[in-house]
Amino acid sequence: MRNLDITTLRSFVAVADSGGVTRAAGFLHLTQSAVSMQLKRLEELLGLELLDRSGRTIALTASGEQLLAYARRMVALNDEVIGRLTDQAYEGEIILGVPHDIVYPSIPRVLQQFHVAFPRVKVHLVSSFTRGLKEQFAKGECDLILTTELAGSAECETLAERPLCWIGAPGGSTWRQRPLRIAFGRHCSFRPKVIEALDKADFSWDMVVETESDRTIEATVSADLAVHAMIEGTEPPHLQIIDHGGALPELPMQMINLYGAEAKNNHLVRELADLLRTAFKGISTVRLKAV
């Protein structure tokens, strides 16, 4: 009598869903070699090749596709039994990555709503830059990430499309000075596009603050010593959108994209993704109606 191991099936499903051993290992908090060994044992147990390893990426064979449907049901049934009998159905941890500049105002509300619904689940918030977050997600180090990008892709879901806006101190006048004094983070994805817009408009500018600290930028801008650019609707209360009347170059639109929302075997990740959709799409709709 041969018996299938749930842990091995869970690894198999994770590889199928993530498209590779590296990301699956990250999601499962295992080493790549451990996941590879589990898959090898599963193939030996069944006497079948489940994965096609001939290409650059791993694909399922016909036998692998057939097993996947059963594996999903067996893993889900296992989790349901454990959850029902031990009252731990909604325990665990989700790692959510969000760029610094869109944490406010939506993310605190999302975290609060999720905590009310699932008080025993810990959401670990990682705040970084879009490029770094995408690298972490590719390694399986984040379950969900939001990004700010110029376009969407087949790998993500676009939650909102909003313009970049010039941001300054309330009642400030620095934006009228030339050269234009600007403040940006070294790794900020907006920075090259803002500089491109300024150069294209033949606008003189001076980078007075170049830092890795968002606090430093906010302090400088709120003191009316420089201007900055942020996605409309994400500016903090002590800063405001500059009503320049066309005196400053127009800035490009930005996409707020969501990666990881289609986690087939993680109900909690899907629930958190739903809250993120509502938060960002809802705010976008309200702002468009207001305009």
C-alpha positions as CSV (number, residue, x, y, z in Angstrom):
1,M,0.0,0.0,0.0
2,R,1.4,3.4,-1.1
3,N,0.4,6.6,0.8
4,L,0.7,10.1,-0.5
5,D,2.3,12.6,2.0
6,I,0.4,15.9,2.4
7,T,3.6,17.9,2.9
8,T,4.9,16.6,-0.4
9,L,1.7,17.4,-2.1
10,R,1.7,20.9,-0.7
11,S,5.2,21.4,-2.2
12,F,4.0,20.1,-5.5
13,V,1.1,22.5,-5.6
14,A,3.3,25.4,-4.6
15,V,5.7,24.7,-7.4
16,A,2.8,24.4,-9.9
17,D,1.3,27.7,-8.7
18,S,4.5,29.7,-8.5
19,G,6.1,28.3,-11.7
20,G,9.4,27.3,-10.1
21,V,11.1,25.7,-7.1
22,T,12.8,28.9,-6.0
23,R,9.6,30.9,-5.4
24,A,7.8,27.8,-4.0
25,A,10.6,27.3,-1.5
26,G,10.3,30.8,-0.3
27,F,6.5,30.5,0.1
28,L,6.9,27.3,2.0
29,H,9.9,28.5,4.1
30,L,12.0,25.6,2.9
31,T,15.3,25.3,1.1
32,Q,15.3,24.7,-2.7
33,S,17.0,21.3,-2.2
34,A,14.3,20.2,0.3
35,V,11.5,21.0,-2.2
36,S,13.4,19.4,-5.0
37,M,13.9,16.2,-2.9
38,Q,10.2,16.1,-2.1
39,L,9.2,16.3,-5.7
40,K,11.7,13.6,-6.6
41,R,10.3,11.3,-3.9
42,L,6.8,11.9,-5.1
43,E,7.7,11.0,-8.7
44,E,9.5,7.8,-7.4
45,L,6.4,6.9,-5.3
46,L,4.1,7.2,-8.3
47,G,6.5,5.9,-10.9
48,L,5.7,8.9,-13.1
49,E,7.3,12.1,-14.4
50,L,5.3,15.0,-13.0
51,L,7.5,17.9,-14.1
52,D,8.9,18.8,-17.5
53,R,12.4,20.2,-16.7
54,S,13.6,20.4,-20.3
55,G,12.9,24.1,-20.7
56,R,14.0,27.2,-18.8
57,T,11.0,27.1,-16.6
58,I,9.3,24.1,-15.0
59,A,6.1,22.9,-16.6
60,L,3.7,20.1,-15.6
61,T,3.5,16.9,-17.6
62,A,0.1,15.4,-18.5
63,S,0.4,13.2,-15.3
64,G,1.4,16.3,-13.3
65,E,-1.7,18.2,-14.5
66,Q,-3.9,15.2,-13.5
67,L,-2.3,14.9,-10.1
68,L,-2.6,18.7,-9.5
69,A,-6.4,18.6,-9.3
70,Y,-6.3,15.8,-6.7
71,A,-3.4,17.4,-4.8
72,R,-5.3,20.7,-4.4
73,R,-8.4,18.8,-3.0
74,M,-6.3,16.7,-0.6
75,V,-4.3,19.7,0.8
76,A,-7.5,21.7,1.2
77,L,-9.3,18.8,2.9
78,N,-6.3,18.3,5.2
79,D,-6.3,22.0,6.2
80,E,-10.0,22.0,6.7
81,V,-9.8,19.0,9.1
82,I,-6.9,20.5,11.0
83,G,-8.7,23.9,11.2
84,R,-12.0,22.4,12.3
85,L,-10.6,20.1,15.0
86,T,-8.0,22.5,16.4
87,D,-9.6,25.9,15.8
88,Q,-6.5,27.2,14.0
89,A,-8.1,27.7,10.6
90,Y,-7.2,31.3,10.6
91,E,-3.8,31.5,12.2
92,G,-0.5,32.3,10.5
93,E,1.4,35.1,8.9
94,I,1.2,37.0,5.7
95,I,4.0,39.1,4.4
96,L,2.8,42.2,2.6
97,G,5.2,44.5,0.7
98,V,4.2,48.1,0.0
99,P,6.2,51.0,-1.4
100,H,6.9,53.8,1.1
101,D,4.9,56.4,-0.9
102,I,1.6,54.6,-1.0
103,V,1.4,53.3,2.6
104,Y,-0.8,56.2,3.5
105,P,-3.7,56.6,3.6
106,S,-5.0,53.2,2.6
107,I,-2.8,50.6,4.2
108,P,-3.5,51.4,7.9
109,R,-7.2,51.0,7.2
110,V,-6.7,47.7,5.4
111,L,-4.5,46.3,8.2
112,Q,-7.2,47.3,10.7
113,Q,-10.0,45.7,8.8
114,F,-8.0,42.5,8.3
115,H,-7.1,42.3,12.0
116,V,-10.8,42.7,12.9
117,A,-11.7,39.8,10.6
118,F,-8.7,37.6,11.4
119,P,-7.3,38.6,14.8
120,R,-5.0,35.5,15.0
121,V,-3.3,36.2,11.7
122,K,-0.2,38.4,11.7
123,V,0.4,40.7,8.8
124,H,4.1,41.6,8.5
125,L,4.3,44.8,6.5
126,V,7.5,45.3,4.5
127,S,7.9,48.9,3.2
128,S,10.5,49.4,0.5
129,F,10.9,50.5,-3.1
130,T,9.1,48.9,-6.0
131,R,12.3,47.3,-7.5
132,G,13.3,45.7,-4.2
133,L,9.8,44.5,-3.5
134,K,9.6,42.7,-6.9
135,E,12.9,41.0,-6.2
136,Q,11.7,39.8,-2.8
137,F,8.4,38.6,-4.4
138,A,10.3,36.7,-7.1
139,K,12.2,34.9,-4.3
140,G,9.1,34.0,-2.4
141,E,9.9,36.3,0.4
142,C,6.5,38.2,0.2
143,D,3.1,36.8,-0.2
144,L,1.6,40.0,-1.7
145,I,3.1,43.2,-2.9
146,L,1.9,46.5,-4.3
147,T,4.1,48.4,-6.7
148,T,4.1,51.8,-8.5
149,E,4.9,51.4,-12.1
150,L,4.4,53.1,-15.5
151,A,2.5,50.1,-16.8
152,G,0.8,46.8,-15.9
153,S,1.7,43.3,-17.0
154,A,0.2,39.8,-17.3
155,E,1.8,39.0,-13.9
156,C,-0.1,41.6,-11.9
157,E,-3.5,43.3,-11.4
158,T,-3.7,47.0,-11.8
159,L,-5.7,48.5,-8.9
160,A,-5.6,52.1,-9.9
161,E,-4.1,54.5,-12.4
162,R,-3.3,58.0,-11.0
163,P,-1.2,60.9,-12.0
164,L,2.1,62.0,-10.4
165,C,1.7,65.4,-8.9
166,W,4.0,68.1,-7.7
167,I,4.0,68.3,-3.9
168,G,5.0,71.2,-1.7
169,A,4.5,72.9,1.6
170,P,1.0,74.4,2.3
171,G,1.1,78.0,1.0
172,G,4.7,77.5,-0.1
173,S,6.5,79.4,-2.8
174,T,9.6,77.4,-3.5
175,W,8.0,75.9,-6.6
176,R,8.2,79.4,-8.2
177,Q,11.9,79.7,-7.8
178,R,14.4,78.8,-10.6
179,P,16.3,76.6,-10.7
180,L,13.5,74.4,-9.2
181,R,14.7,72.9,-5.9
182,I,13.7,69.2,-5.8
183,A,14.1,66.4,-3.2
184,F,14.1,62.7,-4.0
185,G,15.1,59.3,-2.6
186,R,18.1,57.7,-4.3
187,H,16.0,54.6,-5.3
188,C,12.7,56.4,-5.9
189,S,11.1,55.1,-9.1
190,F,9.5,58.5,-9.8
191,R,12.8,60.3,-9.8
192,P,14.0,59.5,-13.4
193,K,10.6,60.3,-14.8
194,V,10.4,63.6,-13.0
195,I,13.9,64.6,-14.2
196,E,13.0,63.5,-17.7
197,A,9.9,65.7,-17.7
198,L,12.0,68.7,-16.4
199,D,14.7,68.2,-19.0
200,K,12.2,67.8,-21.8
201,A,10.6,71.1,-20.8
202,D,14.1,72.7,-20.7
203,F,13.5,73.4,-17.0
204,S,16.5,74.2,-14.7
205,W,16.5,72.2,-11.5
206,D,18.7,71.5,-8.5
207,M,18.6,68.3,-6.5
208,V,19.0,69.7,-3.0
209,V,18.1,66.5,-1.1
210,E,19.2,63.0,-2.2
211,T,18.6,60.5,0.6
212,E,17.2,57.1,1.5
213,S,15.0,58.6,4.2
214,D,11.4,59.6,3.4
215,R,11.3,61.6,6.6
216,T,14.1,63.7,5.4
217,I,12.3,64.5,2.2
218,E,9.1,65.3,4.0
219,A,10.8,67.6,6.5
220,T,12.6,69.5,3.7
221,V,9.5,69.9,1.6
222,S,7.2,70.8,4.5
223,A,9.8,73.6,5.4
224,D,9.3,74.9,1.8
225,L,12.9,74.3,0.9
226,A,12.2,71.9,-2.0
227,V,9.4,70.2,-3.9
228,H,8.7,66.6,-4.4
229,A,6.4,64.3,-6.6
230,M,3.9,61.8,-5.3
231,I,0.9,59.9,-6.6
232,E,-2.3,61.9,-6.3
233,G,-4.1,61.0,-3.2
234,T,-1.1,59.7,-1.2
235,E,0.3,63.0,0.0
236,P,0.5,63.3,3.8
237,P,-1.7,65.9,5.6
238,H,1.2,68.3,6.2
239,L,2.0,68.5,2.4
240,Q,-0.3,69.5,-0.5
241,I,-0.5,69.3,-4.2
242,I,0.9,72.4,-5.9
243,D,-1.7,74.3,-7.9
244,H,0.9,75.6,-10.4
245,G,-1.5,76.3,-13.2
246,G,0.8,74.8,-15.8
247,A,3.9,76.6,-14.6
248,L,5.6,73.2,-13.8
249,P,5.9,70.3,-16.3
250,E,3.1,67.7,-16.4
251,L,4.1,64.4,-14.9
252,P,3.2,60.9,-16.1
253,M,0.5,58.6,-14.9
254,Q,1.4,55.8,-12.5
255,M,-0.1,52.3,-12.1
256,I,-0.6,50.8,-8.6
257,N,-0.2,47.1,-9.3
258,L,-0.9,44.1,-7.1
259,Y,1.1,40.9,-7.3
260,G,0.3,37.5,-5.7
261,A,-3.5,38.0,-5.5
262,E,-4.2,34.6,-7.2
263,A,-2.8,32.5,-4.4
264,K,-5.0,29.4,-5.0
265,N,-4.3,27.7,-1.7
266,N,-4.2,30.6,0.6
267,H,-7.7,31.9,1.6
268,L,-6.2,34.5,3.8
269,V,-4.0,36.0,1.1
270,R,-7.1,36.3,-1.1
271,E,-9.0,38.0,1.6
272,L,-6.3,40.6,2.2
273,A,-6.0,41.1,-1.6
274,D,-9.8,41.9,-1.7
275,L,-9.4,44.5,1.0
276,L,-6.5,46.1,-1.0
277,R,-8.6,46.2,-4.1
278,T,-11.5,47.9,-2.3
279,A,-9.1,50.4,-0.7
280,F,-7.3,51.5,-3.8
281,K,-10.0,51.2,-6.4
282,G,-12.5,52.9,-4.1
283,I,-10.3,55.9,-3.5
284,S,-9.5,56.2,-7.2
285,T,-13.3,56.2,-8.0
286,V,-14.0,58.8,-5.3
287,R,-11.3,61.2,-6.6
288,L,-12.4,60.8,-10.2
289,K,-16.0,61.7,-9.2
290,A,-14.8,64.6,-7.2
291,V,-13.0,66.0,-10.2
